[in-house]
Amino acid sequence: RPRPSPSGTGKGGGDGGGDREEIAAYLKDLSTFSMARLEKEPEQLARSLRRVEGEIQRLATENYDGFLAGSQCIASTRRSAAAMGSCLDRVVERMPSLAQECEAFARDARAVAASRRVTRLMLRNQYRLLEVLELPQLISSCARVGMYEEALGLEALVRALVARYPNVPVLEDIRRQTRATMAAVKVPRAPPPC
C-alpha cells in the first residue's frame, strides 16, 4: 500500500490536522519495519520524490495553457473588479442627486396628473361650464324680453354658486357682470309679501 510522505504533502494537504494524522500513521508504520527495510526506506522515499516531481512537471507541461489562461483570467478579473469598484463608487457618489431628481420628477408627475384630472373634468363638464359662463348674457336676454322672474332666478343661481365656491375667480367675474346687467336693466322687484 502507498505510504504517506513524511513531509505532509499527501492527502488533506492544507488543513494541518490531516497532515499530522498522516505523519503519525507513517511513523507508526516505520516502527513496525525491519532493519533491512528501514535501510531501504530513504531510497524508496527518494524514488517516490522523483516520481512525484516528474508527475508535477508532466502535469505542469500538459496543463501549461490552462495555467496561463487561468492566470490571465485572474488578472482580467482583478482589472474588471477594480473597474467595477470605481464605477460603483461613482454610482454611490451620484445617488443623492439621483434621489433628488427622482423626487423632483415625482412632484412634476403629480402636478401633471393633477392638471390632467382637471382637464378631463373640464372636458366632461364643458357644457355645464359654458352654461355658467353664459349666465350674464342669459340674464340680460331674459330682462330685455320682459322675463324678469327668470332673470331674478338666474341671478339667485349665480349668488348660490358664488356662495358655494367662494374662491373661484371666474364666478366672481360672472357675479360682477350679473350685477352690472341687473343694474342696467332695472328689473322690477316684487314687493315684499304683506
Residue pairs with C-beta under 8 A, 6 or more apart in sequence:
3 26
3 29
4 10
4 11
4 22
4 23
4 25
4 26
5 22
5 26
5 45
5 48
5 49
5 52
6 23
6 26
6 27
6 45
8 19
8 20
8 22
8 23
9 19
9 52
10 19
10 22
11 18
11 22
12 18
12 19
12 21
12 22
13 19
30 38
30 41
33 41
60 67
122 129
132 161
132 171
132 174
133 170
133 174
135 154
135 157
135 158
135 174
135 178
136 174
136 177
136 178
136 181
138 154
139 151
139 154
139 155
139 158
139 178
139 181
139 182
140 181
140 185
142 148
142 150
142 151
142 154
143 151
143 181
143 182
143 185
143 187
144 185
148 187
148 188
151 182
151 185
151 187
152 187
152 189
154 178
155 178
155 182
158 171
158 174
158 175
158 178
159 175
161 171
161 174
162 168
162 171
162 172
162 174
162 175
165 171
